Amino acid sequence: MVYQPATGARDLLPLDVAQKHWIEDRLQAVFHRWGYHRILTSTLERMDTLLAGEAIERHKVIQLQNGDEELGLRPELTASIARTVVTRMAEAIYPQRLYYNANVFRRNWEGRHNLQQEYYQAGVELLGYDGLRANAEILLLVIDCLAALGISGYHIILGEASITRSLLSAFPADVRTKVRTAIAHLDRVTIDTLNLSEELHDRARIMLDLRGDSEEVLEKVSKLHLEPDQKEAINDLKSLVKLLKSEKDFSLILDLSLIQTIDYYTGIVFEVVNSTNGLAGVLGSGGRYDQLLGLYHPQKQNIPGIGFQLNIDDLYTVLAASKQLPQDIPASNWLVVPVTKDAEVAAFAYSHKLRSASDLVRVEMDLGGRDEGEIRKYASDRSISQIAWIQSDGTPIIESVK
């Protein structure tokens, strides 16, 4: 029998890990500069936690049974962090700026064999504040993250869930879900075939086309009949777009047809889209969710929140194509060789001394069974820069490896 990983799982070899850490280290440095602190949540969650607020569809969760308790592997982090904050951080001072770097799991619901089911994400949650500044901070933080990775040529597609949801309220309840799904998938054919009045058909088609230059989109939506709260949301969106354009030079596409499949978003939503080898891919997404934490709060108190996640796997694909990632695992700096058996204690002591000098130094101990020529070849093949030959009296003889 040849033992393989579970279907949809995978192993990361040392070079894979070095490349993954290259991405994560740069993202973490940005998160720290913006005042965010790392949080770790459980890989396993109760199913009722994962399904609260329609955060995820049940069939996408890899489920486990523990006695009578129904559990699932987390398919995303926001619900887990929301649950943790309201149950474990009751005395927290807001705003809370939290970041994560973790694996998530989603069931291969398309039924294709060996489709990936384990993914890696990094992201942030900004909790306790709403409004223009918080929204702008999250979007500008995304831009800083991509700059730190050297990624350019991407687009941020910005929508507003409350506006889109309120525009959908004009449709009859029995077809509203179908209209929402069709708009989410840009499915014009379904829109045309739904049993709607001509006025509602026109409204659905307009919603499909609310995408492009921000000024043009806002002009189109202003032609629709808008309630006062809708007008206020539109004005807030205008202020956000104006602030973003004054701060950063990047491609912003306003898309009021943007509907995330996760349904807990209440305000702005966005995706980061990049084209690699002619194929468009979503590098990350996020948005505002001002009612999610209230679902887990003992007193059902709503706490505003906004965040984003970046897909490490998709970032890797973009960076690998541009040859920015490390191409080799880090080499050791030293190979310490006890020349005789009597020198072994001194060799371990010398290795400890080298390691204690710096957290960055890598020191290997020769494990025996090779002559001098084989040791030199090993050091050369592994790009080890120096060999310390430890004599029986403890004296080191240093040799640089060519």
C-alpha positions in Angstrom: 0.0 0.0 0.0 1.2 3.5 -0.9 0.1 5.9 1.8 -1.2 9.3 0.6 -2.6 12.4 2.2 -6.4 12.4 2.7 -8.4 13.5 -0.4 -8.1 17.2 -0.8 -5.3 17.6 1.7 -1.6 18.1 0.9 1.9 18.2 2.4 4.2 21.2 2.3 7.9 20.3 1.8 10.7 22.5 3.2 10.9 24.8 0.1 7.1 25.1 0.1 7.2 26.1 3.8 10.0 28.7 3.1 8.0 30.3 0.3 4.8 30.3 2.4 6.7 31.9 5.3 8.2 34.5 3.0 4.6 35.7 2.2 3.3 35.4 5.8 6.3 37.2 7.3 5.8 40.2 5.1 2.0 40.3 5.7 2.7 40.0 9.5 5.1 42.9 9.4 2.4 45.1 7.8 -0.2 44.0 10.3 2.1 44.9 13.2 2.9 48.3 11.7 -0.9 49.0 11.7 -1.3 48.0 15.4 -2.9 44.6 14.9 -2.4 41.6 17.3 -2.5 38.0 16.4 -5.4 35.7 17.5 -5.6 31.9 17.3 -8.9 30.2 17.4 -9.9 26.6 17.4 -9.7 24.6 14.2 -12.8 22.7 15.3 -16.0 24.7 15.8 -19.6 23.7 16.7 -21.8 23.6 13.6 -24.2 26.1 15.1 -21.3 28.6 15.4 -20.3 28.1 11.8 -23.8 28.3 10.4 -24.9 31.4 12.4 -25.7 34.4 10.3 -25.4 32.1 7.2 -21.6 32.6 7.4 -21.2 29.4 5.4 -23.4 26.8 3.7 -23.6 23.5 5.5 -22.6 21.3 2.6 -19.3 23.2 2.3 -18.3 22.3 5.9 -16.2 19.2 6.6 -18.2 17.8 9.5 -17.2 15.6 12.4 -19.2 13.9 15.1 -18.1 13.9 18.8 -20.8 12.0 20.7 -23.9 14.1 20.4 -22.0 17.2 19.4 -21.9 18.2 15.8 -18.6 19.8 14.9 -17.0 21.2 11.7 -13.5 22.2 10.6 -13.5 26.0 10.2 -14.1 27.1 6.6 -13.2 30.7 7.4 -12.0 32.7 10.4 -14.4 35.6 10.9 -17.2 33.6 12.6 -14.7 32.0 15.0 -13.1 35.3 15.9 -16.5 36.9 16.4 -17.5 34.0 18.8 -14.1 34.3 20.6 -14.3 38.1 21.1 -17.8 38.2 22.6 -17.4 35.1 24.8 -13.8 35.4 25.9 -13.0 39.1 25.7 -16.0 40.7 27.5 -13.9 43.4 29.0 -12.1 44.3 25.8 -11.3 47.9 25.1 -12.5 48.8 21.6 -11.4 49.1 18.9 -9.9 45.6 18.8 -7.4 45.1 15.9 -6.8 41.4 15.4 -5.1 39.4 12.7 -4.7 35.7 11.9 -2.7 33.4 9.8 -4.2 29.9 9.6 -5.5 27.0 7.6 -9.2 26.6 6.7 -11.1 23.7 5.3 -13.9 23.6 2.7 -15.6 20.5 1.4 -15.1 19.6 -2.3 -18.8 20.2 -3.0 -18.3 20.1 -6.8 -17.6 16.4 -6.6 -14.3 16.4 -8.5 -11.7 13.9 -7.3 -8.8 15.3 -5.3 -10.0 18.9 -5.4 -8.2 21.0 -2.8 -10.0 21.2 0.5 -7.4 22.7 2.8 -6.4 26.4 2.3 -4.2 29.0 4.0 -5.4 32.5 4.8 -4.1 35.6 6.4 -6.4 38.5 7.4 -7.6 41.0 9.9 -10.7 42.0 11.8 -11.2 45.6 13.1 -13.9 45.4 15.8 -15.9 48.0 17.7 -16.1 50.9 15.3 -18.0 51.7 12.1 -17.8 54.7 9.8 -15.6 56.1 7.2 -12.3 55.9 9.0 -12.6 52.2 9.9 -13.7 51.3 6.3 -10.8 53.3 4.8 -8.3 51.7 7.2 -9.2 48.2 6.1 -8.9 49.0 2.4 -5.7 51.0 2.8 -4.3 48.1 4.8 -5.1 45.7 2.0 -3.2 48.0 -0.4 -0.2 48.1 2.0 -0.2 44.3 2.2 0.0 43.9 -1.6 2.7 46.6 -1.8 4.8 44.7 0.8 4.6 41.6 -1.4 5.5 43.5 -4.6 2.1 42.7 -6.3 0.9 45.3 -8.7 -1.7 45.4 -11.5 -4.6 44.3 -9.3 -8.1 45.8 -9.0 -10.1 46.4 -5.9 -13.8 45.8 -6.7 -15.9 47.7 -4.2 -19.5 47.1 -3.4 -22.0 48.0 -0.7 -24.1 45.2 0.6 -26.7 47.4 2.3 -27.4 49.3 -0.9 -27.6 46.1 -3.0 -29.8 44.4 -0.4 -32.2 47.4 -0.3 -32.3 47.5 -4.1 -33.3 43.9 -4.0 -36.2 44.6 -1.6 -38.3 45.8 -4.5 -38.5 42.3 -5.8 -41.2 39.9 -4.6 -40.1 37.7 -1.8 -40.7 34.4 -3.7 -38.1 35.4 -6.4 -35.8 37.6 -4.4 -33.4 34.8 -3.7 -33.2 33.8 -7.4 -32.6 37.4 -8.4 -29.9 37.7 -5.7 -28.2 34.5 -6.9 -28.3 35.5 -10.5 -26.8 39.0 -9.8 -24.1 37.4 -7.6 -23.1 35.2 -10.6 -23.7 37.9 -13.2 -26.3 35.5 -14.8 -28.1 37.7 -17.3 -29.9 34.7 -18.8 -31.6 33.8 -15.6 -32.6 37.4 -15.0 -34.2 37.5 -18.5 -36.2 34.3 -17.9 -37.6 35.1 -14.4 -41.3 35.9 -14.1 -41.0 39.6 -13.4 -42.8 42.8 -14.5 -41.0 44.8 -17.2 -40.1 47.4 -14.6 -38.5 44.8 -12.3 -36.7 43.2 -15.3 -35.2 46.7 -16.0 -34.3 47.1 -12.4 -32.5 43.7 -12.3 -30.6 44.5 -15.5 -29.6 47.9 -14.1 -28.3 46.2 -11.0 -26.2 43.9 -13.2 -24.7 46.9 -14.9 -23.8 48.9 -11.7 -20.1 48.2 -12.2 -17.2 50.3 -13.5 -16.0 53.9 -12.9 -17.2 55.1 -9.6 -18.7 58.4 -10.9 -20.6 56.6 -13.7 -21.9 53.9 -11.3 -23.1 56.4 -8.8 -24.8 58.4 -11.5 -26.7 55.2 -12.7 -27.8 54.3 -9.2 -29.0 57.8 -8.5 -31.6 57.4 -11.4 -33.3 54.6 -9.4 -35.9 55.5 -6.8 -34.0 55.7 -3.5 -35.2 55.8 0.1 -33.5 58.3 2.5 -31.4 55.5 4.1 -30.3 54.4 0.6 -29.2 58.0 -0.3 -27.2 58.2 3.0 -25.4 54.9 2.1 -24.6 56.3 -1.4 -23.2 59.5 0.2 -21.1 57.4 2.6 -19.8 55.4 -0.4 -18.9 58.6 -2.2 -16.9 59.9 0.8 -15.0 56.6 1.0 -14.1 56.6 -2.7 -13.0 60.2 -2.5 -10.7 59.4 0.5 -9.2 56.3 -1.1 -8.4 58.1 -4.3 -6.7 60.9 -2.4 -4.5 58.5 -0.4 -3.4 55.8 -2.9 -2.9 55.3 -6.6 -4.6 52.0 -7.5 -7.4 50.6 -9.7 -10.8 50.9 -8.0 -13.9 49.5 -9.6 -17.2 50.3 -8.0 -19.6 47.3 -8.3 -23.0 47.6 -6.7 -23.9 44.2 -8.2 -21.2 42.6 -6.0 -22.8 40.1 -3.7 -20.7 37.8 -1.6 -22.0 34.3 -1.2 -21.5 34.7 2.6 -24.5 36.6 3.8 -23.4 38.3 7.0 -22.1 41.5 5.3 -24.0 44.7 6.1 -22.0 47.5 4.5 -19.0 47.7 2.1 -17.8 44.5 0.5 -14.8 44.1 -1.7 -12.6 41.7 -3.7 -9.0 42.0 -4.8 -8.8 40.7 -8.3 -5.6 40.0 -10.2 -4.8 38.6 -13.6 -2.1 35.9 -13.9 -1.3 34.4 -17.3 -4.4 35.9 -18.7 -6.7 34.3 -16.0 -8.4 36.5 -13.4 -8.3 35.3 -9.8 -9.5 36.6 -6.5 -6.6 37.2 -4.2 -8.8 38.2 -1.2 -12.0 39.6 -0.1 -13.7 41.3 2.8 -16.4 43.6 4.1 -18.4 45.1 7.0 -20.5 42.8 9.2 -22.1 44.9 12.0 -24.6 42.2 13.1 -22.5 39.1 13.2 -21.0 39.5 16.7 -24.5 40.0 18.1 -25.4 36.5 17.1 -22.9 35.1 19.6 -23.2 37.8 22.3 -24.9 36.6 25.5 -27.1 39.8 25.5 -27.4 39.8 21.7 -25.5 43.1 21.6 -24.3 44.1 18.2 -20.6 45.1 17.9 -19.6 46.6 14.5 -16.8 44.8 12.6 -15.0 44.9 9.3 -12.2 42.8 8.0 -10.6 41.0 5.1 -8.8 37.7 4.2 -6.0 37.2 1.7 -5.6 33.8 0.1 -2.1 32.6 0.6 -2.4 29.9 -2.1 -3.5 32.5 -4.7 -0.8 35.0 -3.6 1.7 32.2 -4.0 0.6 31.6 -7.6 1.0 35.2 -8.5 4.4 35.5 -6.8 5.7 32.3 -8.2 5.0 33.5 -11.7 7.1 36.6 -11.1 10.0 34.7 -9.5 9.8 36.7 -6.3 9.7 33.8 -3.9 12.8 32.0 -2.5 14.0 29.4 -4.9 16.0 27.4 -2.2 15.6 26.6 1.4 17.9 28.7 3.7 21.4 27.2 3.9 23.1 26.5 7.3 25.9 28.9 8.2 28.1 26.3 9.9 28.9 22.6 9.9 30.6 21.6 13.2 32.7 18.4 12.9 34.3 16.6 15.9 37.6 15.3 14.4 37.8 12.5 17.0 35.4 10.9 19.4 37.2 12.8 22.3 36.1 16.1 20.6 32.4 15.4 20.7 31.7 17.3 23.9 33.7 20.3 22.8 31.9 20.2 19.4 28.5 20.4 21.0 29.7 23.2 23.2 31.1 25.1 20.2 27.8 24.6 18.3 25.9 26.0 21.3 28.3 29.0 21.4 27.6 29.7 17.7 23.8 29.4 18.1 23.8 31.7 21.1 25.5 34.5 19.3 22.5 35.1 17.0 19.0 33.9 16.6 19.5 34.0 12.8 22.5 31.7 12.6 22.0 28.0 11.5 24.4 25.5 12.8 24.6 21.8 11.9 26.5 19.0 13.8 28.2 16.4 11.6 26.7 13.0 12.7 29.7 10.9 11.6 30.3 8.1 9.1 31.9 10.3 6.4 35.5 11.1 5.7 36.9 14.7 5.2 36.2 14.7 1.4 32.6 13.6 1.9 32.1 16.2 4.6 33.4 18.9 2.3 31.2 17.8 -0.5 28.2 17.7 1.7 28.9 21.2 2.9 29.4 22.4 -0.7 26.2 20.7 -1.9 24.2 22.2 0.9 25.7 25.7 0.4 27.1 25.7 4.0 29.5 28.6 4.2 31.9 27.4 6.9 33.2 24.2 8.6 34.5 24.2 12.1 36.8 21.2 12.6 36.9 20.6 16.4 40.2 19.1 17.6 40.4 16.7 20.6 41.6 19.5 22.8 38.6 21.6 21.8 40.4 23.9 19.4 38.4 24.9 16.3 40.0 25.0 12.9 37.8 27.1 10.6 37.5 26.4 6.9 35.6 28.4 4.4 33.6 26.3 1.9 34.0 27.3 -1.7 
